[in-house]
């Protein structure tokens, strides 16, 4: 599927701040996204939306956002340039489409939609309305991920042999929307696996096949608590992912094996307390390690902010979100 480039809508001048609206005011928006956004010098929160007027008013007061509403059409008429869609998965489709028609650029939470059919429509509507669409796949933005990608692109580790990723947490079934399949579309695969599929594509390139298993190993609910898969890359080698909602202790990491060297990245997946670590082991060189403490969401927002202020598509596109959906469906 080819995504054509259209004429972009006007964006704020360099000296002005990017105005943001937030739709979906759950715990992540309140405790992580909005506080991170407020630390950016060139962005400002102007508007918030929730289906609950009480929650919308509460968040508006807490973060001093001038505008709030529980009416999405009214919300879209507020003065902001970029919409963060942080709502439950089943709301992504209609909210992104309505926002695109209203001329808002969009950062959508992962996964992009419930189905690839919905995702394809979202990509097309954004293209037709000349707005940017990006997805909140934050692991690409970590400085150690960027460094590892540079090493791969310079062929310093040779051809890719394998890339292994893991993201395992303990998340017991409760009343969270993720455990309602009509609202989430699935469990560990849709919530964590979507991140790992993006990581696999970021480091290894396009994926031409995926095979594996989705199951309930420990917790029984409407949605899966475990998923594992092997992917085949178009250019070279294979990748794998292992994700779950059922592990209280796990070494979540990324291991990249090449024909001339190996990279490993620790403590950037599912771990906010420890600094990240990139280990590099290349032929003819002493083994090296880089330690970096970094907030992935901050780096993601700074990059997205800079792209939109410069009238450029952010690093991650709506098409990336669509391909991700297609791969999850195939699995």
SULMOUR-V929448 format. One record per backbone hydrogen bond with DSSP energy under -0.5 kcal/mol. NH is the residue of the N-H (numbers start at 0). CO is the residue of the C=O. Records with the same first field share a line. If there is no record, write none. Layout:
BEGIN
NH=CO ; CO
END
This chain:
BEGIN
3=1
5=3
8=129
15=12
17=41
19=43
20=81
21=46
22=83
23=21 ; 48
29=25
30=26
31=27
32=27
33=28
35=31
36=32
37=33
38=35
39=36
42=39
43=17
45=19 ; 43
46=19
47=66
48=21
49=68
52=50
55=51
56=52
57=53
58=54
59=55
60=56
61=57
62=58
63=59 ; 60
64=59
65=63
66=45
68=47
71=69
74=70
75=71
76=72 ; 73
77=74
79=77
80=18
81=18
82=104
83=20 ; 81
84=82 ; 106
85=22 ; 83
89=182
90=87
91=87 ; 88
92=88
94=90
95=91
96=92
97=93
98=94
99=95
100=96
101=97
102=99
103=98
104=80
105=131
106=82
107=105 ; 133
108=84
118=114
119=115
120=116
121=117
122=118
123=119
124=120
125=121
126=122
127=123
128=124
129=126
130=125
133=105
135=107
136=134
137=135
139=136
140=137
141=137 ; 138
144=141
145=141
146=142
147=143
148=144
149=145
150=146
151=147
152=148
153=149
154=151
155=150
157=154
160=256
161=256
162=237
163=254
164=239
165=252
166=241
168=243
170=168 ; 244
178=175
179=176
180=178
182=179
183=179
184=180
187=223
190=186
191=187
192=187
193=188
194=191
195=191
196=192
197=193
198=194
199=195
200=196
201=197
202=198
203=199
204=200
207=231
208=231
210=229
212=227
214=225
216=214
220=218
224=214
225=214
226=242
227=212
228=240
229=210
230=238
231=208
232=236
233=205
237=160
238=230
239=162
240=228
241=164
242=226
243=166
244=224
245=224
246=168
247=245
251=249
253=264
254=163
255=262
256=161 ; 254
257=255 ; 260
258=158
259=156
260=156
261=280
262=255
263=278
264=253
265=276
266=251
269=267
275=291
276=265
277=289
278=263 ; 276
279=287
280=261
282=259
284=281
287=279
289=277
291=275
293=291
295=293
298=294
299=295
300=296
301=297
302=298
303=299
304=300
305=301
306=302
307=303
308=304
309=305
310=307
311=306
317=132
320=316
321=317
322=318
323=319
324=320
325=321
326=322
327=323
328=324
329=325
330=326
END
